[in-house]
Amino acid sequence: MTRGRKPAKELNDRDKKIVERYNSTSDSMPLLAKKYRISKQRIYEILKRAKRLGYVIKRQKLLARYHDFHQCEVCNKILKIAKMDELITRKHLAQMLRIEVGVCNRHLNRLKGSGFISKKFATIRSDRLVNALRCYKYDSLPPAAVGRKFGYKNFYSILNYQKKKGVNLKRMLKSPLVSNLKQEEPMTIFPSIGQNEF
């Protein structure tokens, strides 16, 4: 006579959802464990038991070489945003796309790995630093004023570090004074009365 509970011949609802999610999405065992608030070992045991009960455990091939970037909606949106500006954080990018940060990171890493996007895109983690760099790039403020505005004591060193990393910080400013001078016709200089006398 055996002691304890008899092993169930069918998976419960939660375990079925875990198996379904594991097969249909790119969620790893640690992500599933975090989502369902159980250990990674327990996820492994559920998948092993499901396989023993006859469930098919097969991961989708979502590696970069199998991922079709042209048909992926998220990848296309990331490419459009990357063409506009590279000064963005991953968190803000995920909010713009209305997806989780982890999903955004996976798509972004695939695009960077395949060379569709520069490796410098969305590397800055601080929203305040991104705003400061944008202000420097698009406004007419000098670096010291930008540093004071955003609370950075030595903004010059931050600019130098970002430039060494390869972030494009070329100022896109079109000064109104320069543009007005270019639009005007060339000035003609008339000789003064004193010069004609000699």
Contacts in CASP RR format, 6 or more apart in sequence:
PFRMAT RR
TARGET T0000
AUTHOR 0000-0000-0000
METHOD contacts of the structure
MODEL  1
MTRGRKPAKELNDRDKKIVERYNSTSDSMPLLAKKYRISKQRIYEILKRA
KRLGYVIKRQKLLARYHDFHQCEVCNKILKIAKMDELITRKHLAQMLRIE
VGVCNRHLNRLKGSGFISKKFATIRSDRLVNALRCYKYDSLPPAAVGRKF
GYKNFYSILNYQKKKGVNLKRMLKSPLVSNLKQEEPMTIFPSIGQNEF
9 53 0 8 1.000
10 53 0 8 1.000
11 19 0 8 1.000
11 46 0 8 1.000
11 49 0 8 1.000
11 50 0 8 1.000
11 53 0 8 1.000
11 55 0 8 1.000
14 36 0 8 1.000
15 46 0 8 1.000
15 49 0 8 1.000
15 50 0 8 1.000
18 32 0 8 1.000
18 36 0 8 1.000
18 43 0 8 1.000
18 46 0 8 1.000
18 47 0 8 1.000
19 46 0 8 1.000
19 47 0 8 1.000
19 50 0 8 1.000
19 55 0 8 1.000
19 57 0 8 1.000
21 27 0 8 1.000
21 32 0 8 1.000
22 29 0 8 1.000
22 32 0 8 1.000
22 43 0 8 1.000
22 47 0 8 1.000
22 57 0 8 1.000
22 59 0 8 1.000
23 56 0 8 1.000
23 57 0 8 1.000
23 58 0 8 1.000
23 59 0 8 1.000
23 60 0 8 1.000
24 60 0 8 1.000
25 60 0 8 1.000
26 60 0 8 1.000
26 62 0 8 1.000
26 106 0 8 1.000
27 35 0 8 1.000
29 40 0 8 1.000
29 43 0 8 1.000
29 44 0 8 1.000
29 47 0 8 1.000
30 40 0 8 1.000
32 43 0 8 1.000
33 39 0 8 1.000
33 40 0 8 1.000
33 42 0 8 1.000
33 43 0 8 1.000
36 43 0 8 1.000
47 57 0 8 1.000
50 57 0 8 1.000
51 57 0 8 1.000
64 110 0 8 1.000
64 113 0 8 1.000
64 114 0 8 1.000
67 75 0 8 1.000
67 110 0 8 1.000
69 75 0 8 1.000
69 76 0 8 1.000
69 79 0 8 1.000
69 110 0 8 1.000
69 111 0 8 1.000
69 114 0 8 1.000
69 116 0 8 1.000
70 76 0 8 1.000
72 107 0 8 1.000
74 97 0 8 1.000
74 99 0 8 1.000
74 103 0 8 1.000
74 104 0 8 1.000
74 107 0 8 1.000
75 107 0 8 1.000
75 110 0 8 1.000
75 111 0 8 1.000
75 116 0 8 1.000
77 97 0 8 1.000
78 93 0 8 1.000
78 97 0 8 1.000
78 104 0 8 1.000
78 107 0 8 1.000
78 108 0 8 1.000
78 111 0 8 1.000
78 117 0 8 1.000
79 111 0 8 1.000
79 116 0 8 1.000
79 117 0 8 1.000
81 88 0 8 1.000
81 93 0 8 1.000
81 96 0 8 1.000
82 117 0 8 1.000
82 118 0 8 1.000
82 121 0 8 1.000
85 134 0 8 1.000
86 118 0 8 1.000
86 120 0 8 1.000
86 121 0 8 1.000
86 122 0 8 1.000
86 167 0 8 1.000
86 168 0 8 1.000
87 124 0 8 1.000
87 130 0 8 1.000
87 133 0 8 1.000
87 134 0 8 1.000
87 137 0 8 1.000
87 167 0 8 1.000
88 121 0 8 1.000
88 122 0 8 1.000
88 124 0 8 1.000
88 130 0 8 1.000
89 122 0 8 1.000
89 124 0 8 1.000
89 125 0 8 1.000
89 126 0 8 1.000
89 127 0 8 1.000
89 130 0 8 1.000
90 101 0 8 1.000
90 104 0 8 1.000
90 105 0 8 1.000
90 108 0 8 1.000
90 122 0 8 1.000
90 125 0 8 1.000
91 101 0 8 1.000
91 127 0 8 1.000
92 127 0 8 1.000
92 130 0 8 1.000
93 104 0 8 1.000
93 108 0 8 1.000
93 122 0 8 1.000
94 100 0 8 1.000
94 101 0 8 1.000
94 102 0 8 1.000
94 103 0 8 1.000
94 104 0 8 1.000
97 104 0 8 1.000
108 117 0 8 1.000
108 121 0 8 1.000
108 122 0 8 1.000
111 117 0 8 1.000
112 118 0 8 1.000
112 119 0 8 1.000
112 121 0 8 1.000
120 165 0 8 1.000
120 166 0 8 1.000
120 167 0 8 1.000
120 168 0 8 1.000
123 165 0 8 1.000
123 167 0 8 1.000
124 130 0 8 1.000
124 133 0 8 1.000
124 162 0 8 1.000
124 167 0 8 1.000
128 150 0 8 1.000
128 151 0 8 1.000
129 150 0 8 1.000
129 152 0 8 1.000
129 158 0 8 1.000
131 150 0 8 1.000
132 146 0 8 1.000
132 147 0 8 1.000
132 149 0 8 1.000
132 150 0 8 1.000
132 152 0 8 1.000
132 155 0 8 1.000
132 158 0 8 1.000
133 159 0 8 1.000
133 162 0 8 1.000
133 167 0 8 1.000
133 169 0 8 1.000
135 141 0 8 1.000
135 146 0 8 1.000
135 149 0 8 1.000
135 150 0 8 1.000
136 143 0 8 1.000
136 146 0 8 1.000
136 155 0 8 1.000
136 159 0 8 1.000
136 169 0 8 1.000
136 171 0 8 1.000
137 169 0 8 1.000
137 170 0 8 1.000
137 171 0 8 1.000
137 172 0 8 1.000
138 171 0 8 1.000
138 172 0 8 1.000
138 173 0 8 1.000
139 146 0 8 1.000
139 173 0 8 1.000
140 173 0 8 1.000
140 175 0 8 1.000
141 149 0 8 1.000
143 155 0 8 1.000
143 156 0 8 1.000
143 159 0 8 1.000
144 155 0 8 1.000
144 156 0 8 1.000
146 152 0 8 1.000
146 155 0 8 1.000
147 153 0 8 1.000
147 155 0 8 1.000
152 158 0 8 1.000
159 169 0 8 1.000
162 169 0 8 1.000
163 169 0 8 1.000
END
